[in-house]
Amino acid sequence: MEELKINGKAIYTTKGAAREYGRVGCNFYTGCPHECSYCCLKRGAPSRQLGGNVVQLKKCFKDEDDALEKFRKEIVRNMDVVCKTGVFFSFTTDPMIPETQWMTMAAIKEAVKLYVPVYVLTKGASFVYEECLMDELDAMITRCHLIHFGFTLTGRDDMEPKASCNLDRIKAMRILHKYHFPTWASIEPIIDWQHANMAVEMSLDCCDHYKIGLRSGVGKDYYNLPQSALWLDDLTKKITEAGKTVYLKESARKLLLQCCQEHYYNEILSRTVDMDGNPVAV
């Protein structure tokens, strides 16, 4: 049966590359202050709407109370879908920076009340030291399995000048992991394999799941194909041998297809899971 499409003010059905992060997204704000030099929102058409450094509530909302009320109603209206897919925060800003974190937390509370899973992706770390915010999370500890905290880990602080450093993100992940929240890492974009490998190695003790993806908008010769295949082979082994799961995004799978014989490609893929966490059948 065809999936029901959601086109709300707060939540919506994703498409394209965004679906590899979440089938249903939630965006309350636009703008991001991190100034990452590789950011896709700084290029092309999206840059005119989403690429600014100033965080602002989306114009379709009167204020934050209105945004939260619309979120609540849209969640209830689409329960059959969102209970299965969960809701991803956020594609148009960082949901756990000071400008956004309290709104994100309010939405998480509303979703978790209804047993709707949520997936958060951030480059922030300071929120785990906010006592009031952590008290809010502690109050939801009996449903902590529904709240998945993800951190982008590139290992390249020099390209993410206004974000928390990668080491601090891993420390924040470790704190959340001790609280028993499911944790995950977006190892994307791969700027270089050495730093990506370092990010994985440093987070293996506290990260449950990894998503690995390549850098967009670069030339065909940016990645050395045979060398990249060896790195992907090594990373998938390292992650699965630690008892964690790994999803290779389409960009990584395409690279492997370009340079691997079928049996080698299948061997690497057999260690991975699909978007729903199921082992990939090869």
C-alpha positions in Angstrom: 0.0 0.0 0.0 1.3 3.4 -0.9 2.6 5.5 2.0 0.4 8.3 3.2 2.0 11.6 2.4 2.1 14.3 5.1 2.3 17.9 4.1 1.9 19.9 7.3 3.3 23.2 8.6 5.5 21.4 11.1 5.8 17.8 9.9 6.1 16.5 6.4 7.0 13.4 4.3 10.6 13.7 3.2 11.9 13.0 -0.3 15.3 12.5 -2.0 18.4 12.2 0.1 16.6 13.5 3.2 14.7 10.2 3.4 17.9 8.4 4.4 17.7 10.4 7.7 14.0 10.2 8.3 10.8 9.5 6.4 9.0 12.3 8.3 10.8 15.5 9.1 10.0 18.4 11.5 11.3 21.9 10.9 10.4 24.8 13.2 13.2 27.1 12.3 15.4 28.1 9.4 19.0 29.2 9.6 22.1 27.8 11.3 25.0 29.6 13.0 27.7 26.8 12.6 29.1 28.2 9.3 30.3 24.8 8.1 32.2 25.3 4.9 30.8 22.2 3.2 27.1 23.0 4.1 24.7 22.1 1.2 22.4 24.8 2.4 24.9 27.4 1.3 24.7 26.4 -2.4 22.1 26.8 -5.1 18.4 27.3 -4.5 18.3 26.2 -0.8 20.7 28.9 0.1 18.2 31.7 -0.6 15.7 30.2 1.9 17.6 28.2 4.4 21.3 29.1 4.2 21.4 32.1 6.5 23.4 32.2 9.8 20.5 33.7 11.8 18.0 31.3 13.3 14.4 32.3 12.8 11.0 30.7 13.4 9.4 29.7 10.1 7.1 32.3 8.7 4.2 29.9 8.6 4.0 30.1 12.4 2.7 33.0 14.4 4.9 32.2 17.3 6.4 29.2 19.1 3.1 28.4 20.9 1.4 28.3 17.5 4.2 26.1 16.1 3.9 23.6 18.9 0.1 23.5 18.7 0.4 22.8 14.9 3.0 20.1 15.6 0.7 18.5 18.2 -2.3 18.4 15.9 -0.3 17.1 12.9 1.2 14.3 15.0 -2.3 13.2 16.2 -3.7 13.5 12.7 -1.0 11.2 11.3 -0.5 8.8 14.1 -0.7 5.7 11.8 2.4 6.9 9.9 4.5 8.6 12.6 4.3 5.8 15.1 6.1 3.6 12.5 8.5 6.2 10.9 9.2 8.5 13.9 9.9 12.2 13.4 13.4 13.6 12.5 14.6 17.0 13.8 15.7 18.9 11.7 16.7 19.6 8.1 16.7 23.4 8.2 18.6 24.2 11.4 20.4 22.5 14.3 17.6 21.4 16.8 19.8 21.4 19.9 21.5 24.8 20.0 20.4 27.5 22.4 18.0 29.2 19.9 16.1 25.9 19.2 16.6 23.4 22.0 13.7 24.3 24.2 11.2 24.2 21.2 12.7 20.8 20.2 12.4 19.5 23.7 8.7 20.6 23.9 8.0 18.8 20.7 9.8 15.7 21.9 7.7 15.6 25.0 4.5 15.8 22.9 5.6 13.0 20.6 6.8 10.7 23.4 3.6 11.1 25.3 2.0 9.4 22.2 4.7 6.8 21.9 6.0 8.4 18.7 9.8 7.9 18.2 12.0 10.9 17.6 15.4 11.2 15.9 17.5 14.3 16.7 20.7 15.2 14.8 23.0 18.0 16.1 26.5 19.4 16.1 25.8 20.9 19.5 27.1 19.6 22.8 26.3 22.3 25.4 22.7 21.2 25.9 23.7 18.2 28.0 25.0 20.6 30.6 21.7 22.5 30.8 20.3 21.2 34.2 16.7 22.2 33.4 16.8 20.5 30.0 18.4 17.3 31.4 15.7 17.3 34.1 13.1 17.3 31.3 14.8 14.3 29.7 15.1 12.6 33.0 11.3 12.9 33.4 10.9 10.9 30.2 13.4 8.2 31.1 10.8 5.4 31.1 10.4 6.1 27.4 14.0 6.9 26.6 14.0 4.1 24.0 11.9 6.4 21.8 14.4 9.4 21.9 17.3 8.8 19.6 20.1 11.4 19.8 22.4 11.7 16.9 25.6 13.7 16.4 27.3 14.7 13.1 30.9 13.6 13.4 33.3 14.6 10.6 36.4 15.0 12.7 37.0 18.3 11.0 36.5 21.1 13.5 38.3 23.5 11.1 35.4 23.2 8.7 32.7 23.6 11.4 34.0 26.8 13.1 30.9 27.8 15.1 29.7 24.2 16.1 30.8 22.3 19.2 34.1 20.5 18.5 33.8 16.9 17.5 35.4 15.7 20.8 32.7 17.6 22.8 30.0 16.1 20.7 31.3 12.6 21.5 31.4 13.5 25.2 27.8 14.6 25.0 26.9 11.4 23.3 28.6 9.5 26.1 26.5 11.3 28.7 23.3 10.5 26.9 24.3 6.9 26.3 24.8 6.5 30.1 21.2 7.7 30.5 20.3 4.8 28.1 19.1 7.0 25.3 19.7 5.4 21.9 22.6 7.1 20.2 23.7 7.4 16.6 26.3 9.2 14.5 26.1 10.7 11.1 29.6 10.2 9.6 28.7 12.5 6.8 30.1 14.2 4.9 33.3 12.2 4.7 35.8 15.0 4.2 38.7 12.6 4.5 38.8 9.0 5.6 41.5 9.4 8.3 39.3 11.8 10.3 36.2 9.8 9.7 37.9 6.7 11.0 39.1 8.6 14.1 35.5 9.8 14.8 34.3 6.2 14.6 37.0 4.9 16.8 36.5 7.5 19.5 32.7 7.0 19.7 32.4 3.2 19.5 32.0 2.9 23.3 28.9 5.2 23.3 27.3 5.1 19.8 24.8 2.4 18.9 24.3 3.1 15.2 26.3 4.8 12.4 25.2 6.3 9.1 28.1 6.8 6.6 27.8 9.2 3.6 30.0 11.0 1.2 30.5 14.7 0.5 28.2 16.2 -2.1 29.1 18.8 -4.7 32.7 17.7 -5.2 34.4 16.5 -8.3 34.5 12.9 -9.4 38.2 12.6 -8.5 37.6 13.9 -4.9 37.7 10.3 -3.6 40.2 7.7 -4.6 37.9 4.8 -5.4 40.0 1.7 -4.5 41.3 3.4 -1.4 37.8 4.5 -0.4 36.5 1.0 -0.8 39.2 -0.3 1.6 38.2 2.4 4.1 34.5 1.4 3.9 35.5 -2.3 4.3 37.5 -1.4 7.4 34.9 0.9 8.9 32.0 -1.6 8.5 34.1 -4.3 10.1 35.2 -2.1 12.9 31.6 -1.0 13.7 30.0 -4.4 13.5 32.8 -6.2 15.4 32.1 -3.7 18.2 28.5 -4.9 18.2 27.1 -1.8 16.7 25.0 -1.3 13.4 25.9 0.7 10.3 23.9 2.0 7.4 25.7 3.0 4.2 24.0 5.9 2.5 23.3 5.7 -1.2 26.4 7.8 -2.0 28.7 5.3 -0.3 27.0 2.3 -2.0 27.3 3.9 -5.4 31.1 4.4 -4.8 31.5 0.7 -3.9 29.6 -0.3 -7.0 32.0 1.7 -9.2 35.1 0.0 -7.9 34.3 -3.4 -6.3 33.7 -6.8 -7.8 30.2 -8.2 -6.9 31.4 -10.6 -4.2 33.4 -7.9 -2.5 30.5 -5.4 -2.7 28.1 -8.0 -1.3 30.5 -8.9 1.5 30.7 -5.3 2.7 27.0 -4.8 2.3 26.2 -7.9 4.3 27.6 -6.2 7.4 25.1 -3.3 7.1 21.5 -2.6 7.9 18.8 -0.9 5.9 17.0 2.3 6.9 14.7 0.4 9.3 17.6 -1.4 11.0 17.1 -4.7 9.3 20.1 -6.7 8.0 20.7 -6.0 4.3 19.9 -9.1 2.2 22.6 -9.8 -0.5 
